[in-house]
Amino acid sequence: FLLQCLLLQGIGRRSSLFKQRCILHGGAVHLVDGGIDLGNAIGLLSPKEVIASTEEKLSLDPSITFTAQPNARFNADNGTRRIQQLFNIKGLDAFGAFEPTDLAALGALIDYIALTQKTDNITLQPPRLQQTGETLLIDNATRRNLELTQTLQGSRTGSLLDTVDCTLTNGGARLLARHFAAPLADLAAINARLDAVQWFIAEQKPRDAIRTQLKQCPDLERALSRLILGRGGARDLAALRDALLYATAIRPHLEKTTATALQAIARNIVLPSSLQDLVQDLQCGLKSELPLLTRDGGFIAEGFDTTLDELLALRQNSKKIIAAAEARYKHASGINTLKIKHNMILGYFIEVTPTFADKAFHTRDPDKEGDSRLFIHRQTLATAARFTTVELADLDKKIAEADARILQIELALFEKFVERIKQNNAALRKIAESLAGLDVATSWAVLATTENYTRPVLDNSLGFTIEKGRHPVVENALKQRNGAARFIANDCALDDGQRLWLLTGPNMAGKSTFLRQNALIVFLAQIGAFVPAARAQIGIVDRLFSRVGAADDLAQGKSTFMVEMIETATIVHQATERSLVILDEIGRGTATFDGLSIAWATLEHLHAHNKCRGIFATHYHELTQLEETLDQLACYTLNVREWQGDIIFLHEVIKGQAEHSYGIHVARLAGMPSSLLTRATTLLQELESHAIGANLS
């Protein structure tokens, strides 16, 4: 089942938290517990379709299809029966401890698949309960602000995924997208992925050999899904066969690996005897050139099935067979003008002129004793007499039925292949997952080697130290635009004593870039990738929050400032001491003192209540006073130089605070009229001279 679905029940009755949901992705069903809110659950998968009971009123992204289902489908007893039938089991204990709401959601999902696919032949992996703590939680707003999979304009080009995706196969690209949807929060699982990447960095020869094979490898997962769903064809059989051959060729390159994840992959791509036999039969049984549609036939190779070969020979040699029969009949009858002809009414028949009609009628069968006549009268015309024979009638029938019979045999052989594939479904899916895993791991190794990424050190502490960190997307854009242009790397240490940074500096100096690059480094690290930094030590992050940039949602009646406040409220309600929070320009969408008050209180709340690691960028220079009263707050700024009335952005983060916002300088760069800029400068001087230095503490 290729459609990604998020199935919900009972959301309205439980506010934003709910227990009844299951996520179907890549054939696997995940039950998600109530510790994950709706936004994070949807962000976890980025689903194409959401299914819920008719009672629910959901506000979803317009790109997500919402499908309402009758409430009766959400029934725990029905779910239990459905699961037992699907997996042919009597009890569910082996799969985990399911609550009635879990069973209701699962049952409704299975019903929906059966309904939409118009079949009860459903193949799903067993469901698993996905607990809080397994993944790094990222809400939709943060995903959007960080431009993880698409830019704010909705394009994949320019996103983080577009920048780091070096995969070669469709399966690898899909797996990478799944990793982007659900970064890990489990230290052992992250390090297992990092070990695989590190081995491929150190071992270039096997890495290059594997990628050479992967580049030619067909999409095993897609071919398998199509065949099992009854939508596949002969080309899918060939794709499956070739993918298994490539998997067999890849395995020797993993024999010396020390990475446990790669050792598991090496075991998974060993073909059991049943699959070895299947590959051999597919090699012998399929032609080199295959039709697009199975119903067209012509895909089984000669020599694979005796009956099929006879029918093919009959169809291909029918003219020769007819000519040979005609020669025999001429010899037996002595009528040299005898002809075998064909029409749609009589089929094949023997025709002689009226002069020889009597002679043909009395011709004896040389293969039979007695008065056995060879020709059987069919029709007399003014210009001809027509006959047939037992042999010719049988031949006519065989030739007429040959095409239909050939197709019937080929389709039967196709179904036998599919049945064997279904019997090996679990092993085949492991192989498909393993090939995708190799693609992702080798692609990370290639990226790390070519772009000078380093292995992050992750642990269970609350530490956070990035040395010479870089923004992967901006760095890549600079290279694309200017060739050798160098990205200015910066450090970030959210350690004890300064777990919150207050970042000031002018527009265009690089505050937003610095904010995002640190969040993206965490994201990449917890996916299991190397990161753009000289060194990175990161205590596992449980939730990643980003409030960067301005956006509105007018369709839902939300102004830019309302969206800003909603996203900020989400952060202060959900961030923990293990979270990483990046905030940019909180409070800028309202009056100056309103905004300053909100920003001030938010910073205090993050420090005292959430106790999270974070970077808070602002133009409210008054907030720097808080460094004296908040023991975990440190002030940093973006370094600039003034020269002959202009400013030079150095894009360097240094300790301290900005003295000016340099807004008028930026306006000049934007092309504002000089008269306007002169007036703005005068007004700024007057306002600054009358500014009230109120102490808001």
Secondary structure, 3 states (H helix, E strand, C coil): CCCCEEEECCCHHHCCECCCEEEEECCEEEEECCCCEHHHHHHHHCCCEEEEECCCCCCCCCCCEEEEECHHHCCHHHHHHHHHHHHCCCCCHHHCCCCHHHHHHHHHHHHHHHHHHCCCCCCCEEEEEECCCCECEECHHHHHHHCCCCCCCCCCCCCHHHHHCCCCCHHHHHHHHHHHHCCECCHHHHHHHHHHHHHHHHCHHHHHHHHHHHHHCCCHHHHHHHHHCCCCCHHHHHHHHHHHHHHHHHHHHHCCCCCHHHHHHHHHCCCCHHHHHHHHHHHHHECCCCCCCHHHCCCECCCCCHHHHHHHHHHHCHHHHHHHHHHHHHHHHCCCCCEEEEECCCEEEEEECHHHHHHHHCCECCCCCCCCECCEEEEECCCCEEEECHHHHHHHHHHHHHHHHHHHHHHHHHHHHHHHHHHCHHHHHHHHHHHHHHHHHHHHHHHHHHHCCECCEEECCCCEEEEEECCHHHHHHHHHHHCCCCCCCEEEECCCCCCEEEEECCCCCCHHHHHHHHHHHHHHHHHCCCECCCEEEEECCCEEEEECCCCCEHHHCECHHHHHHHHHHHHHHHCCCCCEEEEECCCCCCCHHHHHHHHHHHHHHHHHHHCCEEEEECCCHHHHHHHHCCCCEEEEEEEEEEECCEEEEEEEEEECCCCCCCHHHHHHHHCCCHHHHHHHHHHHHHHHHCCCCCCCC
